[in-house]
Amino acid sequence: MNHLRLIIIAAFSLFGLTGILAEEDYKESEEYLSLREAVHHSFNEGDSARFFTAVKNFEDYLYKKGDLHNYYTQRCNEIVFLMNRQKIFEAYKMARQLFQDLSAEKLEKEMYMAYNMLGHIYRFCGNKEAAKRCFYDVLQRMENAGYRESMPPIYMNLVGVEMDENPGEAFRLIEEALEIARESSPERVFDIETRRTVSYYSMGDTLKFMEGYEAYKAGEAEGKSSVNGRALEVYYLALKGQLDKAAALAKEELGDESYSTLATIYKNAGRWKEAYENLKQEYEKNDSINSLLLSNSMRGLQLELRLYDAERRTARNRLIGLGAVTILLLCLIAAMSYIFMSRRRHMRQLKSAYEHALESDRMKSAFIQNVSHEVRTPLNVINGFAQVIADPDSMYSPEERRKMSKLIQKNTDAITTLIGQMLELSQNEAGGMAIREDEVQVNSLLRALLHEEDGNMNPNVDIRFDSSLPDDMTITTNKALLQRIIITLLDNAEKYTEQGYIALKASASDEELMLTVEDTGCGIPAEEAEHVFDRFVKLDTFKVGIGLGLSLCRTLTKRLGGNVHLDTTYTAGARFVVTLPR
């Protein structure tokens, strides 16, 4: 499996090219080599503190020497390092600044750097086709500019995009990158070969992986380092059967990228459950807020790149005449004003999308955590007893088999109830105001509901009914929804009350009916009074349910024109009060 979020680019152009140089040849100096190696090693080791200090020192040195090409190359390294550390929005802003600075300096030959960063951001957002288009464009620009020695890292970018879906093409790209590196930039060969070795493990070719690993260790003994080295060590331990050590090393060294690595080693070891769990966490990570932010933000960066190309093409025709130049300038001013206004509007939209995505991510995580547990437990029960009943050699009596059948039925009902509750909440949230045309005798309905629920109550808990309403009092409402509200509140009280009592009370004023469910259970803190009505909220994670009951109650009462709230003045347990119009 390819490391989806780990942007492996062989420490992108860490060694620089021949750019706008000072007259003296300084690249063989001890100072230059020391600064370059500090950046190289801290990048490969993922050490943030060391890397940013080292790269800033190196950039200052290159700028003083007039080597603008190598200077902007190191700026690209900063962007890639941020992306590797999951600082995607910061990387995006730095890429925008890179584009603006290259435009200001009119470094046409170096504009491929901005397109390369655009490709990385597209790839992180999951837009693989757009990423590939950018990287192939970068290769063409570098070929035209004479930067052949710096092309291997771009090939490796394409390898990262192609490996999962088209491994044959990915290996072809690796070999092309190696051929160019051996001819023009031999210092890159070690990184590319280690990337190929990682791919051998993912493809299940253990013999070639071991050959590559031995070559990596030999290079490491010579003082070489690679951004892929940590992944190689993890895969080596896994191949030797030391899965626990491999997993621990992955979590310690690879951070968020450990999920895809662990999924690969568990899959190759046939431990499908662990492989699935890590793959699920990888997908959840890939579905994070950064992807949504960057997908929206890409339009701005792409527009600026297109505007730059349009401006450059227009500049070639400026000799046509003074009139054409004047018109061009007026159009450019108008375009920049439009961009400024669009950018302000875009940032407001981006903030709104960010806040909405945070809430969606929280709801999704809560849903997955709660539902997976509540479904998996009864499914395990059903599966286990079904196998026992189906075994023709089992010695269980008919009575024992009947008990097992009842347990299967009970857990099947639990799953059905869970799904039904989610569907009911979804339908009622979109249903608007309910039709209220049922004439309901309140006391009669409440007594009937208590009688139905009595069999489900804990024998150590007293059931009480207290009503100040006359028995003939009726209200016009929706009977089915009212029953669902009271039953849900009683079930909630029963779940959290082990001794004492549960009381259902009714009273009325001239304008509204008040129904109260009161218990002597564990109670709810006052600061959680509103939070408990949110979807998928469970203050006690060990209790049965997925945290939809109280949210459903509030939705139903609003459909009846009323409301439900927690009475925080009551401290002997929990007291929920439903108010409905008469």
C-alpha positions as CSV (number, residue, x, y, z in Angstrom):
1,M,0.0,0.0,0.0
2,N,1.3,3.4,-0.9
3,H,1.9,6.0,1.8
4,L,-1.0,8.3,0.7
5,R,-0.1,11.2,2.9
6,L,3.6,10.9,3.2
7,I,5.0,13.0,0.4
8,I,8.0,11.1,-0.7
9,I,10.1,13.2,-3.0
10,A,13.7,12.2,-2.1
11,A,14.1,15.5,-0.2
12,F,13.0,17.6,-3.1
13,S,15.9,19.2,-4.8
14,L,17.9,19.3,-1.6
15,F,21.1,19.7,-3.5
16,G,20.1,22.5,-5.8
17,L,21.1,23.3,-9.3
18,T,23.1,25.9,-11.2
19,G,21.0,29.1,-10.9
20,I,21.9,32.7,-10.7
21,L,25.3,32.3,-9.0
22,A,28.0,34.6,-7.7
23,E,31.2,34.6,-9.7
24,E,33.1,32.4,-7.2
25,D,32.5,28.7,-7.0
26,Y,31.4,28.2,-3.4
27,K,29.7,24.8,-3.7
28,E,32.8,23.0,-2.7
29,S,33.3,25.1,0.4
30,E,33.1,23.5,3.8
31,E,30.4,26.0,4.9
32,Y,28.1,25.2,1.9
33,L,28.5,21.4,2.4
34,S,27.8,21.6,6.1
35,L,24.7,23.7,5.7
36,R,23.4,21.4,2.9
37,E,24.0,18.2,4.9
38,A,22.2,19.7,8.0
39,V,19.1,20.3,5.9
40,H,19.3,16.9,4.2
41,H,19.5,14.9,7.4
42,S,17.0,16.9,9.5
43,F,14.5,16.6,6.6
44,N,14.9,12.8,6.3
45,E,14.6,12.4,10.1
46,G,11.5,14.6,10.3
47,D,13.0,16.8,13.1
48,S,11.0,20.0,12.9
49,A,13.2,22.1,15.3
50,R,16.4,21.1,13.5
51,F,15.0,21.3,10.0
52,F,13.6,24.9,10.1
53,T,16.7,26.2,11.8
54,A,18.9,24.5,9.2
55,V,16.9,25.5,6.2
56,K,16.6,29.2,7.2
57,N,20.4,29.3,7.7
58,F,20.9,27.7,4.3
59,E,18.5,30.1,2.6
60,D,20.2,33.1,4.0
61,Y,23.6,31.8,2.8
62,L,22.3,31.1,-0.7
63,Y,20.5,34.5,-1.0
64,K,23.7,36.3,-0.1
65,K,25.6,34.3,-2.7
66,G,23.0,35.3,-5.4
67,D,21.9,31.7,-6.0
68,L,18.2,32.4,-6.4
69,H,17.5,29.0,-7.9
70,N,18.9,27.1,-5.0
71,Y,17.3,29.6,-2.6
72,Y,13.8,29.0,-4.0
73,T,14.5,25.2,-4.0
74,Q,14.9,25.4,-0.2
75,R,11.6,27.3,0.1
76,C,10.0,24.4,-1.7
77,N,11.6,22.0,0.9
78,E,9.9,24.0,3.6
79,I,6.5,23.5,1.9
80,V,7.0,19.8,1.5
81,F,8.2,19.3,5.1
82,L,5.0,21.0,6.3
83,M,2.9,18.7,4.2
84,N,4.7,15.7,5.5
85,R,3.9,17.0,9.0
86,Q,0.2,17.4,8.1
87,K,0.4,21.2,8.3
88,I,-1.5,21.5,5.0
89,F,-3.1,24.8,5.3
90,E,0.3,26.4,6.4
91,A,1.9,24.7,3.4
92,Y,-0.8,26.1,1.1
93,K,-0.2,29.6,2.3
94,M,3.5,29.2,1.9
95,A,3.0,27.9,-1.7
96,R,0.9,31.0,-2.5
97,Q,3.8,33.2,-1.2
98,L,6.3,31.2,-3.3
99,F,4.2,31.9,-6.5
100,Q,4.0,35.6,-5.7
101,D,7.7,35.9,-5.1
102,L,8.7,34.0,-8.2
103,S,6.4,36.3,-10.2
104,A,7.8,39.4,-8.6
105,E,11.4,38.3,-9.5
106,K,10.3,37.3,-13.0
107,L,12.0,34.0,-12.7
108,E,10.2,32.3,-15.6
109,K,12.5,29.2,-15.6
110,E,11.9,28.6,-11.9
111,M,8.0,28.8,-12.2
112,Y,8.0,25.0,-12.4
113,M,8.5,25.0,-8.6
114,A,5.1,26.6,-8.0
115,Y,3.4,24.1,-10.3
116,N,5.2,21.3,-8.5
117,M,3.8,22.5,-5.1
118,L,0.4,22.8,-6.7
119,G,0.7,19.1,-7.7
120,H,1.5,18.1,-4.1
121,I,-1.5,20.0,-2.7
122,Y,-3.8,18.4,-5.3
123,R,-2.4,15.0,-4.4
124,F,-3.0,15.6,-0.7
125,C,-6.6,16.6,-1.4
126,G,-7.1,13.3,-3.3
127,N,-7.3,14.7,-6.8
128,K,-4.8,12.3,-8.4
129,E,-5.6,13.2,-12.0
130,A,-4.9,16.9,-11.4
131,A,-1.8,16.1,-9.5
132,K,-0.4,13.9,-12.3
133,R,-1.1,16.7,-14.9
134,C,0.8,19.1,-12.7
135,F,3.8,16.8,-12.3
136,Y,4.0,16.0,-16.0
137,D,3.8,19.7,-16.7
138,V,6.7,20.3,-14.3
139,L,8.8,17.6,-16.1
140,Q,8.3,19.3,-19.4
141,R,9.2,22.8,-18.0
142,M,12.3,21.4,-16.4
143,E,13.4,19.6,-19.6
144,N,12.9,22.9,-21.6
145,A,14.8,24.9,-18.9
146,G,17.7,22.4,-18.9
147,Y,17.2,21.2,-15.3
148,R,17.4,17.5,-16.2
149,E,19.5,16.7,-13.1
150,S,16.6,17.8,-10.9
151,M,13.9,15.7,-12.6
152,P,14.2,12.5,-10.6
153,P,12.3,13.9,-7.5
154,I,9.4,14.8,-9.8
155,Y,9.4,11.3,-11.2
156,M,9.1,10.1,-7.5
157,N,6.1,12.4,-7.0
158,L,4.4,10.5,-9.9
159,V,5.4,7.2,-8.4
160,G,3.6,8.1,-5.2
161,V,0.4,8.9,-7.2
162,E,0.6,5.8,-9.4
163,M,1.7,3.1,-7.0
164,D,-1.7,2.0,-5.6
165,E,-3.6,1.9,-8.9
166,N,-0.9,1.2,-11.5
167,P,2.2,-0.4,-9.9
168,G,3.6,-1.4,-13.2
169,E,3.7,2.3,-14.4
170,A,5.1,3.3,-11.0
171,F,8.1,0.9,-11.3
172,R,8.7,2.1,-14.8
173,L,8.9,5.7,-13.5
174,I,11.3,4.6,-10.7
175,E,13.6,3.1,-13.3
176,E,13.5,6.3,-15.4
177,A,14.3,8.3,-12.3
178,L,17.2,6.1,-11.5
179,E,18.6,6.3,-15.0
180,I,18.6,10.2,-14.9
181,A,20.0,10.3,-11.4
182,R,22.9,8.0,-12.2
183,E,23.8,10.3,-15.2
184,S,23.2,13.7,-13.7
185,S,22.7,13.7,-9.9
186,P,24.2,10.5,-8.3
187,E,23.5,11.9,-4.8
188,R,19.8,11.1,-5.4
189,V,20.3,7.4,-6.3
190,F,20.2,6.2,-2.7
191,D,16.8,7.8,-1.9
192,I,15.3,6.5,-5.1
193,E,16.6,2.9,-4.5
194,T,15.2,2.9,-0.9
195,R,11.8,4.0,-2.3
196,R,11.9,1.1,-4.7
197,T,12.7,-1.2,-1.8
198,V,9.6,0.0,0.1
199,S,7.5,-0.7,-3.0
200,Y,8.9,-4.3,-3.2
201,Y,7.5,-5.0,0.2
202,S,4.1,-3.5,-0.6
203,M,4.0,-5.8,-3.8
204,G,5.0,-8.9,-1.7
205,D,8.4,-9.4,-3.4
206,T,10.3,-10.3,-0.2
207,L,13.5,-11.5,-2.0
208,K,14.0,-8.1,-3.7
209,F,13.0,-6.3,-0.5
210,M,15.7,-8.1,1.5
211,E,18.3,-7.3,-1.2
212,G,17.3,-3.6,-1.1
213,Y,17.3,-3.6,2.7
214,E,20.9,-4.9,2.8
215,A,21.9,-2.2,0.3
216,Y,20.2,0.4,2.5
217,K,22.0,-0.7,5.6
218,A,25.3,-0.6,3.7
219,G,24.6,2.9,2.6
220,E,23.6,3.9,6.1
221,A,26.9,2.6,7.4
222,E,28.6,5.0,5.0
223,G,26.7,7.9,6.5
224,K,23.8,8.1,4.0
225,S,20.2,8.7,5.0
226,S,16.9,8.4,3.3
227,V,13.4,9.7,4.1
228,N,12.2,6.1,3.5
229,G,14.6,4.6,6.1
230,R,12.1,4.5,8.9
231,A,9.5,2.7,6.8
232,L,12.2,0.2,5.7
233,E,13.0,-0.7,9.3
234,V,9.4,-1.3,10.1
235,Y,8.9,-3.6,7.1
236,Y,12.1,-5.5,7.9
237,L,10.9,-6.3,11.5
238,A,7.5,-7.4,10.1
239,L,9.2,-9.6,7.5
240,K,11.2,-11.2,10.3
241,G,8.0,-12.0,12.2
242,Q,8.4,-9.4,14.9
243,L,5.1,-7.7,14.2
244,D,4.7,-6.2,17.7
245,K,8.1,-4.5,17.4
246,A,7.3,-3.4,13.9
247,A,4.0,-1.9,15.0
248,A,5.6,-0.1,18.0
249,L,8.3,1.4,15.8
250,A,5.8,2.5,13.2
251,K,3.7,4.3,15.8
252,E,6.8,5.9,17.3
253,E,8.6,7.0,14.1
254,L,5.9,7.4,11.4
255,G,3.1,9.3,13.2
256,D,-0.1,9.6,11.2
257,E,1.5,7.7,8.3
258,S,1.7,4.6,10.6
259,Y,-1.8,3.6,9.8
260,S,-1.2,2.7,6.1
261,T,2.1,1.1,7.0
262,L,0.5,-1.1,9.7
263,A,-2.3,-2.0,7.4
264,T,0.2,-3.3,4.9
265,I,2.3,-5.4,7.3
266,Y,-0.8,-6.9,9.0
267,K,-2.3,-7.7,5.5
268,N,0.9,-9.5,4.5
269,A,0.9,-11.4,7.8
270,G,-2.8,-12.5,7.3
271,R,-4.0,-10.6,10.4
272,W,-7.0,-9.2,8.7
273,K,-8.7,-7.7,11.7
274,E,-5.7,-5.4,12.6
275,A,-5.2,-4.6,8.9
276,Y,-8.9,-3.5,8.7
277,E,-8.7,-1.4,11.8
278,N,-5.6,0.5,10.6
279,L,-7.0,0.9,7.1
280,K,-10.2,2.4,8.7
281,Q,-8.1,4.8,10.7
282,E,-6.2,5.8,7.6
283,Y,-9.4,6.5,5.7
284,E,-10.7,8.6,8.6
285,K,-7.5,10.6,8.6
286,N,-7.7,11.1,4.8
287,D,-11.2,12.4,5.3
288,S,-9.9,15.1,7.7
289,I,-10.7,18.8,7.7
290,N,-7.5,19.6,5.9
291,S,-8.8,17.9,2.7
292,L,-12.0,20.0,2.7
293,L,-10.0,23.2,3.3
294,L,-7.5,22.6,0.6
295,S,-10.1,21.4,-2.0
296,N,-11.8,24.8,-1.6
297,S,-8.6,26.8,-1.5
298,M,-7.1,25.2,-4.7
299,R,-9.2,27.4,-6.9
300,G,-7.4,30.5,-5.7
301,L,-3.9,29.1,-6.3
302,Q,-4.9,27.7,-9.7
303,L,-6.4,31.0,-10.7
304,E,-3.2,32.9,-9.8
305,L,-1.0,30.5,-11.8
306,R,-3.3,30.9,-14.8
307,L,-3.2,34.7,-14.4
308,Y,0.6,34.6,-14.3
309,D,0.7,32.6,-17.6
310,A,-1.8,35.0,-19.2
311,E,0.3,38.0,-18.1
312,R,3.5,36.5,-19.5
313,R,1.9,35.8,-22.9
314,T,0.4,39.3,-23.0
315,A,3.8,40.9,-22.2
316,R,5.3,39.4,-25.4
317,N,2.9,41.5,-27.5
318,R,3.5,44.9,-25.7
319,L,5.5,46.2,-28.7
320,I,2.2,46.4,-30.7
321,G,1.6,49.9,-29.5
322,L,1.1,52.2,-26.7
323,G,-2.6,52.0,-27.0
324,A,-2.6,48.2,-26.5
325,V,-0.4,48.6,-23.5
326,T,-2.7,51.1,-21.9
327,I,-5.7,48.9,-22.5
328,L,-3.8,45.9,-21.0
329,L,-2.9,47.9,-17.9
330,L,-6.6,48.9,-17.4
331,C,-7.7,45.3,-17.8
332,L,-5.0,44.2,-15.3
333,I,-6.1,46.7,-12.7
334,A,-9.7,45.6,-13.1
335,A,-8.7,42.0,-12.8
336,M,-6.7,42.6,-9.7
337,S,-9.6,44.5,-8.1
338,Y,-11.8,41.5,-8.9
339,I,-9.3,39.1,-7.5
340,F,-9.0,41.1,-4.3
341,M,-12.8,41.2,-3.8
342,S,-13.1,37.5,-4.7
343,R,-10.3,36.6,-2.3
344,R,-12.0,38.4,0.6
345,R,-15.3,36.6,-0.2
346,H,-13.4,33.3,-0.6
347,M,-11.8,33.6,2.8
348,R,-15.2,34.2,4.5
349,Q,-16.6,31.1,2.7
350,L,-13.5,29.1,3.7
351,K,-14.0,30.0,7.4
352,S,-17.6,28.9,7.2
353,A,-16.7,25.6,5.5
354,Y,-14.0,25.0,8.1
355,E,-16.4,25.4,11.0
356,H,-19.0,23.2,9.3
357,A,-16.4,20.5,8.5
358,L,-15.2,20.4,12.1
359,E,-18.8,19.8,13.3
360,S,-19.4,17.2,10.6
361,D,-16.1,15.4,11.5
362,R,-17.1,15.3,15.2
363,M,-20.6,13.9,14.4
364,K,-19.1,11.3,12.0
365,S,-16.5,10.1,14.6
366,A,-19.2,9.9,17.3
367,F,-21.5,8.0,14.9
368,I,-18.8,5.5,13.9
369,Q,-17.6,4.9,17.5
370,N,-21.1,4.4,18.9
371,V,-22.7,2.4,16.1
372,S,-19.8,0.1,15.5
373,H,-19.8,-1.0,19.1
374,E,-23.6,-1.3,19.4
375,V,-23.8,-3.4,16.2
376,R,-20.7,-5.5,16.7
377,T,-21.7,-6.8,20.1
378,P,-25.1,-8.3,19.2
379,L,-23.7,-9.6,15.9
380,N,-21.1,-11.5,17.8
381,V,-23.8,-13.0,20.0
382,I,-25.9,-14.0,17.0
383,N,-23.0,-15.5,15.1
384,G,-21.8,-17.5,18.1
385,F,-25.1,-19.0,19.1
386,A,-26.0,-19.6,15.4
387,Q,-22.9,-21.8,15.0
388,V,-23.7,-23.7,18.2
389,I,-27.3,-24.4,17.1
390,A,-26.2,-25.4,13.6
391,D,-23.6,-27.9,14.9
392,P,-25.2,-31.4,14.4
393,D,-22.8,-32.9,16.9
394,S,-23.6,-30.5,19.8
395,M,-25.1,-32.1,22.9
396,Y,-27.4,-29.3,24.0
397,S,-31.0,-30.1,25.0
398,P,-34.0,-28.6,23.2
399,E,-34.6,-26.3,26.1
400,E,-31.1,-24.9,25.9
401,R,-31.4,-24.5,22.1
402,R,-34.7,-22.5,22.7
403,K,-32.8,-20.2,25.1
404,M,-30.1,-19.7,22.5
405,S,-32.8,-19.0,19.9
406,K,-34.3,-16.4,22.2
407,L,-30.9,-14.7,22.7
408,I,-30.4,-14.6,18.9
409,Q,-33.9,-13.0,18.5
410,K,-33.2,-10.5,21.3
411,N,-29.9,-9.3,19.7
412,T,-31.6,-9.2,16.3
413,D,-34.2,-7.0,17.8
414,A,-31.5,-4.8,19.3
415,I,-29.9,-4.2,15.9
416,T,-33.3,-3.6,14.3
417,T,-34.2,-1.1,17.1
418,L,-30.8,0.7,16.6
419,I,-31.4,1.1,12.8
420,G,-35.0,2.1,13.4
421,Q,-34.0,4.8,15.9
422,M,-31.5,6.3,13.4
423,L,-34.1,6.3,10.6
424,E,-36.7,7.7,12.9
425,L,-34.5,10.6,13.9
426,S,-33.6,11.3,10.3
427,Q,-37.2,11.3,9.2
428,N,-38.5,13.5,12.0
429,E,-35.7,16.1,11.5
430,A,-36.9,16.6,8.0
431,G,-40.6,16.3,8.8
432,G,-41.5,19.8,9.9
433,M,-44.6,20.3,12.2
434,A,-46.6,17.1,12.9
435,I,-50.3,16.8,12.2
436,R,-52.1,17.1,15.5
437,E,-55.7,15.7,15.2
438,D,-55.8,13.0,17.8
439,E,-58.0,13.5,20.9
440,V,-56.0,12.0,23.8
441,Q,-57.1,11.4,27.4
442,V,-53.8,12.2,29.1
443,N,-54.1,10.2,32.4
444,S,-55.4,7.1,30.5
445,L,-52.5,7.2,28.0
446,L,-49.8,7.7,30.7
447,R,-51.1,4.8,32.9
448,A,-51.2,2.6,29.8
449,L,-47.6,3.5,29.0
450,L,-46.4,2.9,32.5
451,H,-48.1,-0.5,32.5
452,E,-46.3,-1.5,29.3
453,E,-42.9,-0.4,30.6
454,D,-43.3,-1.9,34.1
455,G,-42.1,-5.3,32.9
456,N,-38.8,-3.8,31.7
457,M,-38.0,-2.0,34.9
458,N,-35.5,-3.0,37.6
459,P,-37.3,-4.8,40.4
460,N,-35.4,-2.6,42.9
461,V,-37.0,0.5,41.4
462,D,-40.5,1.7,42.3
463,I,-42.7,3.0,39.6
464,R,-44.8,6.1,40.5
465,F,-47.5,8.0,38.8
466,D,-48.6,11.5,40.0
467,S,-51.1,13.5,38.1
468,S,-53.1,16.7,39.1
469,L,-55.2,16.4,35.9
470,P,-58.8,15.3,35.9
471,D,-59.2,11.8,34.3
472,D,-61.5,13.3,31.5
473,M,-59.0,15.9,30.5
474,T,-58.0,15.6,26.8
475,I,-55.6,17.4,24.5
476,T,-55.4,17.5,20.7
477,T,-52.0,16.2,19.6
478,N,-50.3,13.4,17.6
479,K,-50.8,10.4,19.8
480,A,-48.0,8.3,18.2
481,L,-45.3,11.0,18.7
482,L,-46.4,11.7,22.2
483,Q,-46.2,8.0,23.1
484,R,-42.7,7.8,21.6
485,I,-41.5,10.8,23.7
486,I,-42.8,9.3,27.0
487,I,-41.5,5.8,26.3
488,T,-38.0,7.2,25.3
489,L,-37.8,9.2,28.5
490,L,-38.9,6.2,30.6
491,D,-36.3,4.0,28.9
492,N,-33.6,6.5,29.6
493,A,-34.6,6.7,33.3
494,E,-34.6,2.9,33.6
495,K,-31.2,2.7,32.0
496,Y,-29.5,5.0,34.6
497,T,-31.6,4.1,37.7
498,E,-30.6,1.0,39.8
499,Q,-32.5,1.7,43.0
500,G,-35.1,4.3,44.3
501,Y,-37.9,5.3,42.1
502,I,-39.0,6.5,38.6
503,A,-41.9,8.9,38.6
504,L,-44.1,10.0,35.7
505,K,-45.9,13.2,36.6
506,A,-48.5,15.4,34.8
507,S,-49.8,18.9,35.4
508,A,-51.3,21.7,33.3
509,S,-51.7,25.4,33.1
510,D,-54.2,27.4,31.0
511,E,-51.8,27.3,28.0
512,E,-49.7,24.2,28.2
513,L,-49.4,20.6,29.4
514,M,-46.4,19.6,31.5
515,L,-45.2,16.0,31.6
516,T,-42.3,15.1,33.9
517,V,-40.1,12.0,34.1
518,E,-38.1,12.0,37.3
519,D,-35.7,9.4,38.7
520,T,-33.2,8.8,41.5
521,G,-30.4,7.6,39.2
522,C,-26.9,8.9,38.7
523,G,-28.0,12.3,37.5
524,I,-26.6,14.7,34.9
525,P,-24.2,17.6,35.7
526,A,-25.8,21.0,35.2
527,E,-23.1,22.0,32.6
528,E,-24.2,19.1,30.4
529,A,-27.9,20.1,30.5
530,E,-28.0,21.1,26.8
531,H,-25.1,18.8,25.6
532,V,-27.1,15.6,26.4
533,F,-29.7,16.6,23.7
534,D,-27.0,16.5,21.0
535,R,-26.9,13.5,18.7
536,F,-24.5,10.6,19.6
537,V,-23.8,12.0,23.1
538,K,-23.4,9.4,25.9
539,L,-22.1,10.6,29.3
540,D,-21.6,6.9,30.3
541,T,-20.0,5.0,27.4
542,F,-20.7,1.7,29.1
543,K,-24.5,2.0,28.8
544,V,-26.4,0.5,25.9
545,G,-27.4,2.8,23.1
546,I,-25.8,5.2,20.7
547,G,-26.9,8.5,22.2
548,L,-29.9,9.3,20.1
549,G,-32.8,9.0,22.5
550,L,-32.8,12.5,24.1
551,S,-32.0,14.1,20.7
552,L,-35.0,12.2,19.3
553,C,-37.2,13.4,22.2
554,R,-36.4,17.1,21.5
555,T,-37.0,16.7,17.8
556,L,-40.4,15.1,18.4
557,T,-41.5,17.7,21.0
558,K,-40.6,20.4,18.6
559,R,-42.7,18.8,15.9
560,L,-45.6,18.9,18.4
561,G,-45.0,22.6,19.0
562,G,-43.4,22.1,22.4
563,N,-40.0,21.5,24.0
564,V,-38.1,19.3,26.5
565,H,-35.4,20.3,28.9
566,L,-33.4,19.0,31.9
567,D,-34.5,20.6,35.3
568,T,-31.1,21.4,36.8
569,T,-32.6,22.4,40.2
570,Y,-33.4,18.7,40.8
571,T,-30.3,17.0,42.3
572,A,-31.5,13.6,43.5
573,G,-31.2,12.1,40.0
574,A,-32.5,13.5,36.7
575,R,-35.7,15.2,35.9
576,F,-36.8,15.9,32.3
577,V,-39.8,18.2,31.7
578,V,-41.9,18.1,28.5
579,T,-44.1,21.1,27.7
580,L,-46.8,20.9,25.0
581,P,-49.5,23.3,23.9
582,R,-53.0,22.5,25.1
